[in-house]
Amino acid sequence: MKTYLSALRTAIVGSALALLAACGSQEVIGEVPVVEIVEGYGPLEDGDYILPPIPAEYLQGVNQRTVVDYNGPESAGTLVVDIHAKLLYFVEEGGQARRYPIAVGRQGLSLNRPTVVQLKREWPGWTPTQNMLRTQPEVYGPFARGVEGGLASPLGARALYLFQNGRDTHFRIHGTNDLSSIGNSGSAGCIRMFNHDIIDLYPRVPNGTRVVIWSYDASVELVGEELAIRGVILQPNIIDPDLIYGTGDEAKTADADT
């Protein structure tokens, strides 16, 4: 993994330096042409890791973070999850909110009661639950021993762990490598965000933050019916375990559909 990370860092930093020396050229960083990089979603260095840019094709319409007017009933400091429109809001003062696009897995769709953020982790590891192993062994069985935190972890760069009455609900708001899932519903998993977005959200959300889930009726009332039904249901990703557990240059980023 360290060999891969070093190579990735060298490639991205090298491309960035080349860009400075060749203004206006068709430079590419992380397979994304520099001229197509969307502001806020470019190469991002985070501790020992460098995230490549997110291709513009995944950032169309409401699929990128922004500040919006907010007329919901929740108070500032609340996280609001619209599992129908696939949007997450961090409510701020002055009638505004930071809005982020999300993906919602089957577990996330069952969220219907308020929770609180009780734990936060940077570059968290992941282990499939017993329910995941029982219901979808073909997807999760190869990863029963868990995945260490890092670029290959299905929980991405950050995770917020949701509790209810002091008990872990096993629901998470977390990063993902599965870019195409954002704006859609997955066959499994909780609430996913672009890694760039969960990194932006993470420092704004202290432990104890209240998390509210909108009903379908609330979503329609506040964002409209067309937006409230956006997205499609995706089939599970079947990931080759060697992509996760490989060593050196064989290790690559991947997502196990959490």
Residue pairs with C-beta under 8 A, 6 or more apart in sequence:
1 150
1 151
1 152
1 247
1 248
1 251
3 247
3 248
3 249
4 151
4 248
4 249
4 250
4 251
4 252
5 48
5 49
5 50
5 150
5 151
7 249
8 50
8 52
8 151
9 50
11 30
12 29
12 30
12 43
12 50
12 52
13 50
15 27
15 28
15 29
15 30
16 29
16 43
18 25
18 27
19 25
19 27
19 29
19 34
26 33
26 34
26 35
27 33
27 34
28 34
29 37
29 42
29 43
29 52
29 53
30 43
30 52
30 53
31 52
31 55
32 52
32 53
32 54
32 55
32 56
36 55
36 56
37 53
37 56
38 53
38 54
38 56
38 59
38 64
40 64
40 65
40 196
40 200
41 53
41 54
41 59
41 64
41 194
41 196
42 53
43 50
43 51
43 52
43 53
44 50
44 51
44 195
44 196
44 199
45 51
46 157
46 199
47 122
47 123
49 123
49 150
49 151
49 157
51 157
51 195
51 196
54 179
54 194
54 196
55 179
58 179
58 180
58 182
58 194
62 85
62 87
62 99
62 101
62 183
62 227
62 230
63 101
63 182
63 183
64 101
65 98
65 99
65 100
65 101
65 197
65 200
66 98
66 99
67 92
67 96
67 97
67 98
67 99
68 89
68 96
68 97
68 99
69 95
69 96
69 97
70 89
70 91
70 92
70 95
70 96
70 97
71 95
71 222
72 80
72 89
72 91
72 97
72 214
72 218
72 222
74 80
74 91
74 212
75 91
76 91
76 92
76 93
77 91
77 209
77 210
78 90
78 91
78 209
78 210
78 211
78 212
79 88
79 89
79 90
79 91
79 117
79 173
79 205
79 209
79 210
79 211
79 212
80 88
80 89
80 90
80 91
80 97
80 211
80 212
80 213
80 214
81 88
81 89
81 102
81 108
81 111
81 173
81 191
81 211
81 212
81 213
81 214
82 88
82 89
82 214
82 218
82 219
82 222
82 223
82 228
83 104
83 108
83 109
83 111
83 191
83 213
83 214
84 214
84 216
84 219
84 220
84 228
84 229
85 219
85 223
85 227
85 228
85 230
86 101
86 102
86 103
86 104
86 182
86 183
86 184
86 185
86 230
86 231
87 99
87 100
87 101
87 102
87 223
88 99
88 100
88 101
88 102
88 173
88 191
88 193
88 201
89 97
89 98
89 99
89 100
90 97
90 98
90 100
90 201
90 204
90 205
91 97
92 98
98 200
98 201
98 204
100 193
100 194
100 197
100 200
100 201
101 182
101 183
101 193
101 194
101 197
102 173
102 182
102 183
102 191
102 192
102 193
103 176
103 178
103 181
103 182
103 183
103 184
103 185
103 186
103 189
103 191
103 192
103 193
104 184
104 185
104 186
104 190
104 191
104 192
104 231
105 185
105 186
105 187
105 188
105 189
105 190
105 191
105 192
105 257
105 258
106 185
106 186
106 187
106 188
106 189
107 170
107 171
107 188
107 189
107 190
108 171
108 189
108 190
108 191
109 185
111 171
111 191
111 213
112 213
112 215
113 164
113 213
114 164
114 210
114 211
114 212
114 213
115 162
115 163
115 164
115 169
115 171
115 210
115 211
116 162
116 163
116 164
116 207
116 208
116 209
116 210
116 211
117 160
117 161
117 162
117 163
117 173
117 205
117 206
117 207
117 208
117 209
117 211
118 161
118 162
118 163
118 166
118 168
118 207
118 208
119 160
119 161
119 163
119 207
120 158
120 159
120 160
120 161
120 202
120 205
120 207
121 149
121 155
121 158
121 159
121 161
122 149
122 157
122 158
122 202
123 149
123 150
123 153
123 157
123 158
124 149
124 153
124 155
124 158
124 159
124 174
125 146
125 147
125 148
125 149
125 153
125 155
126 143
126 146
126 147
126 153
126 154
126 155
126 256
126 258
127 143
127 144
127 145
127 146
127 147
128 140
128 143
128 144
128 146
128 256
128 258
129 170
132 139
132 140
132 188
133 140
133 141
133 144
136 187
136 188
136 236
138 238
139 188
139 236
139 237
139 238
139 256
139 257
140 256
142 239
142 241
143 239
143 241
143 244
143 256
147 153
147 154
147 244
147 256
149 155
151 177
151 253
152 177
152 243
152 244
152 251
152 252
152 253
152 254
154 176
154 177
154 254
154 255
154 256
154 257
154 258
155 172
155 174
155 175
155 258
156 174
156 175
156 176
156 177
156 192
156 193
156 195
156 198
157 175
157 195
157 198
157 199
158 174
158 175
158 195
158 198
158 199
158 201
158 202
159 172
159 173
159 174
159 175
159 198
160 172
160 173
160 174
160 202
160 205
160 209
161 168
161 172
162 168
162 169
162 171
162 172
162 173
162 211
163 169
171 190
171 191
172 190
172 191
172 258
173 190
173 191
173 193
173 198
173 211
174 190
174 191
174 192
174 193
174 198
174 258
175 192
175 193
175 194
175 195
175 197
175 198
175 199
176 182
176 192
176 193
176 194
176 195
176 255
176 258
177 195
177 253
177 254
177 255
178 186
178 192
178 237
178 255
178 257
179 194
180 234
181 192
181 234
181 255
182 192
182 193
182 194
183 230
183 231
184 231
184 232
184 233
184 234
185 231
185 232
185 233
185 234
186 192
186 233
186 234
186 236
186 257
187 233
187 234
187 235
187 236
187 257
188 236
188 257
188 258
189 257
189 258
190 258
192 258
193 201
214 222
216 228
219 227
219 228
220 228
236 257
237 255
237 256
237 257
239 254
239 255
239 256
239 257
240 254
242 250
243 250
243 251
243 252
243 254
244 251
244 254
244 256
245 251
246 252
